[in-house]
Amino acid sequence: MDDLLSKDYARKVTHQDPGPLGTHWYLPHHPVFSPQKPGKVRVVFDCSAKYCNTSLNDQLLQGPDLTNSLVGVLSRFREHNVALMSDVEAMFHQVCVRPSDCDALRFLWWPDGNLDNQPEEYQMRVHLFEGASSPSCANFALKRTAEDNEEDYDPPTIETVKRNFYVDDCLKSVKSEDNAIRLARELRELLARGGFKLTKWLSNSKKVLESLPEISTSCPSKEP
């Protein structure tokens, strides 16, 4: 929770004005632990939790399916010899929710995690992993970033964002290591313009890995 607040993904509610929605919706939440990531906790908000026979997801429009076909992404990934993989860090959390809609994303939490205190009201400012509309909104924002900046970057870079992402995962192959190095650099710069950060880079080329910032790779030793 401290991480959500420090990154401004969530904020404390300072008013009780019902706002344009005319209502407040409170989301239950729980921690999720992974054996593969000891010590790391993910907070999950239950957007499907029902109250009076409805839930937040029941009230959300899912939006168009903008997710690329997994078969298509994997098939294109196998076209060339030099492979690149990366993912967008906390992709849904990089896409803001309209301020007037944040009253539907309220939750209760104890200040400083102290259960002896009375819980206080907070609200999320970004899209949630369990929200029915989140995949469509996040995919739209990612692809719109490419469209808005297509004059400043090589066509293969723009095409990669549009066709080689499966939600937050990028899978791309190119003909040469030099092409891969240039593509990786342009992808990082391009997506940063939209507030997206590419991380956990992998490649079957040591030369490509050595060209990347070590903090953004999945293998600090930079072995292919």
PyMOL commands that set and color helices and strands:
alter all, ss='L'
color gray80, all
select helices_A, chain A and resi 2-6+56-59+70-77+92-94+99-105+111-113+134-148+150-152+155-163+177-193+206-210+214-216
alter helices_A, ss='H'
color red, helices_A
select strands_A, chain A and resi 10-12+29-33+41-45+82-88+106-109+120-124+165-166+169-174+198-203
alter strands_A, ss='S'
color yellow, strands_A
deselect
rebuild
show_as cartoon
